[in-house]
Structures are given as structure tokens and as C-alpha cells.
Amino acid sequence: MNKSQDNPVPMSSPEINDEDRQAVQEVLNTTYLSMGPKIDQFEQAIRERTGSRYAIGVSSGTTGLHLCVRAAGIEQGDIVVTTPFSFISSTNVILFEKAIPVFVDIDPVSGNINTAQVQQAVYDLKQGGKSAAKWLPRKGCEAYRSVKAVLSVDVFGQPADYDELTKICNQNNLTLIEDSCEALGATYKGKQAGTFGKYGVFAFYPNKQITTGEGGVIVTDDDEAAAYMQALRNQGRAPGDAWLQHTYLGYNYRLDEMSAALGFSQMKRLDHMLESRERVAGWYQDYLQEFPQIETPQILPTTTRMSWFVYVVRVNASINRDEFARRLIDAGIAVRPYFLPIHLQPYLVRQFGYQQGDFPITEDLGNRGLALPFSSVMTEEEVRLVCEGIRKSL
């Protein structure tokens, strides 16, 4: 880990080795810097890992989710049921298409979407009238149409309840979009995260399980949707289109060759890096046992592998989380509150009229959650230093 006097234990560090550097350098020695053989190799590695028929490399997890929303046929006024506890991109991609995100609260243990509320919201929204009104935002949805999809998020590397989510979507003819941007390598009852919905998306930002710098990938088994999303990522050029011919309204959402080469190299070590993250999480679990004011993450019985994107603890409500965080930062320990609930983001408040108290479990976790330094290259001594800082700062 890179350290400085002011920041001896950083928030995160990517695991980059000589093979990774060589892989990128080899691309720079060729004439293919975009849409070359490395993207094919990287996509093949993702297909083999997930068992998916298609893997589509894109420039970020956000762009991948956006293409899934497009492929699902979600349009202006359509409703997508989703979670308010996530990185904001899972909601932004719905808004990009002028659709309406309808939030439900989260499971208090995992932080993932509450499936009982998903089921009730879908039922009530289909009934319309007063039943639907209790789920809709206060404003900005006057022209809403029908429920079209559920967008779930595998928060912190732990899969959501996919038995229930797939059942709800199948019974109601809804598209399930799985945001697994935080959960590469995680498994739910032995099956890979990202493979339960019609579409799944992974992301490779520098703090993720593997990194491509920026980048993401979509996985799907749907032939038609895969061809459509492959075209959309490349300015709408469909298979068979002539040079500079564009069948669809598309985007420049391509993943470049350097990023793909880094991703392909990193995929060879995915299990090693997941094991390293599991080991670091285990050290934290052991060291933090002595602090009753700190609640450590819980792994659900259905999670057969947690992929540990970040390590987020919950600070006892009797402690001012933000003041506690400032003391840790002053001591050189990089920590961050995690997450600000999406419905309380300024744009969502202005657009839809959300207020404090709308989703109490989400807000409680948003008020008490604190991400500690975490990565696959973190040492036990660094974990000990963080926990010693916690001891002094409580």
C-alpha cells in the first residue's frame, strides 16, 4: 500500500503486478488500442467465470447499466423498482431514460433491497390509485405508466435475495437487472452473482475486486439483447453495418484495449485476490470484537461467497459517526461515511420531493455506516493500526 505521513493507511489500493504492467505495455506496442483482441480475451474470461453466454465490455459499470435499461425497453414514464441504498448510478441510469425510480427500503442486516417490500410495491403499483400513491414520490411522476423492471444491487459484495427477486419478476413479467458492480466473484447458493437477472453488470473501478482503471462488463444469455447492446456501445453500429453506418441511436461506451488487457491479466488472479480480501475481512472481524460500539458486517446464510468490495461497519447510534470519522482521519486513518441515501441526494430531493424519514432503515445505515481502509494488498499490521486508531478515537 502507498502510504504518506498524513495518510499512513489509505482507503484503498489496487493490486497491480508486473504481469499487469506487461500486459498493458504489450498493447501499446501494437496498432490496436480499441476494439482489438484484448477485449475479446477479457470478455471470454468473464463468460467462463460466470457461465454466461455473452459478456459485453463497456467503459464503466454505469454505462453497462444504462445499456441494460435501454435493452429492457424502459422508456419515459415507466417505473423501475429499486433501492435507495447504493451508488447513485443505479438510479441515474433510470433517470437517463426519463423513467421513474420507485424506491423500497432495505434489509437491515445486509443492506440489500427488501424483497417483501418489492413484492408489495409491485402489487400496489399494478392496482393503481391510492395503493400506488403510497409508493410513488411526492412529485415528478404525474405521467407514470406501468412497472417495467426491478433493478437490484448487490451491496458491498453480498448478493441480494435472488430466490425472491426472480420469483417476483417471473410472476409479474418484469425484467430483473442485477447491479453486481460491487460483487464480482460473489455467489448466492453456489451460483455466480450477476447471473440471476436477464442482465447483470460488473464494474472495475480501482477499488473493486479487479480493476481496469475504469470499465465494466454486461453479462446476459439473451441473443437479441446482446447484439443490441453490442451495437449501442459502439455508436449504434449493428453487426453487418458498413463503416460509418449506424442502425441505432448509440453511444461511445466502448472499453479500450489497454483496460481490457489489464482486466484479462487481473482475471487470472481473481480467486487469489478474493481470498486476500476474505483474509483482511477476517482480521477486521477478529480485532473489532472488543469494541461493542462497532457493529461488523454479517454474511447471510444464502451467501456462499462474499466478495468483499468494501468493509463497512456500523457505529453505535450513541456515537457521533462524523466526529468519530474526523478523529480517525486526523490520526491518518482514511475512512468514509457509506452511503448517503440516494433519495436524499440534492437532485432527487428537488426532482421528486423526497424527505428525511421516507426510508428509515436506509437512513439509519446511511447515518451509521463507516467504510474502513480495505483492499487485497492490506496487511494485518495495517488492520491492527486501524483498529488501534479506533480504540483511541472512540
Secondary structure by P-SEA (a helix, b strand, c coil): cccccccccccccccccaaaaaaaaaaaacccccccaaaaaaaaaaaaaacccbbbbcccaaaaaaaaaaaacccccbbbbbbccccaaaaaaaaaacbbbbbbbcccccccccaaaaaaaaaaaaaccaaaaaacccccccccccccbbbbbbccccccaaaaaaaaaaaabbbbbbccccccccccccccccccccbbbbbbcccccccccccbbbbbccaaaaaaaaaaacccccccccccccccccccccccaaaaaaaaaaaaaaaaaaaaaaaaaaaaaaaacccccccccccccccccccccbbbbbcccccaaaaaaaaaaaacbbbbcccccccccaaaaaaccccccccaaaaaaaaccccccccccccaaaaaaaaaaaaaac
